[in-house]
């Protein structure tokens, strides 16, 4: 029965992600970029594990099981000078308190910054000959605050993240607020988790608004 339940949960999670991430329908696609080699190699499927600081991105509920301060950083150089960067710091609420309780007894918080940037992009279309007229830069950034909590006496944790998204294209700028949430169960030999990333929020450039990717 337990295995059937876990299989059904996995199917629902994958189907929801596929339905919410059609091509060309969202802005802020950089929010789909998975930080860390481990998660990227597994196709962003760490939501059911989430056992380090990267839980802030994959499933914030996983933060609730961390018992010490952890930091993580990732850098990825892409084509045409595009770069992706991520930095995460997770801190149990009681990490620096002299208390008989576990460091994560009151939960674990995390601060994260994610960015995708490119510079030296040729500006065209200002003259009829389509001759380049200088260059411009583009960047997307997200600043996130996460919290995870392991319910006392159980193997279940819950978590959430608030993200402020700041997107700049030359002189234009758009901002949005989006939310993540999830839960994680850890057994002796198995784990299971599910969640949602990118709930709510739209980026608005001029008169056009586009939803952020929801997975």
Beta strands, then each sheet from edge to edge (+ up, - down):
strand 1: 70-77
strand 2: 83-92
strand 3: 108-122
strand 4: 135-150
strand 5: 156-169
strand 6: 172-186
strand 7: 191-199
strand 8: 202-205
strand 9: 208-211
sheet 1: 1+ 2- 3+ 4- 5+ 6- 7+
sheet 2: 8+ 9-
end
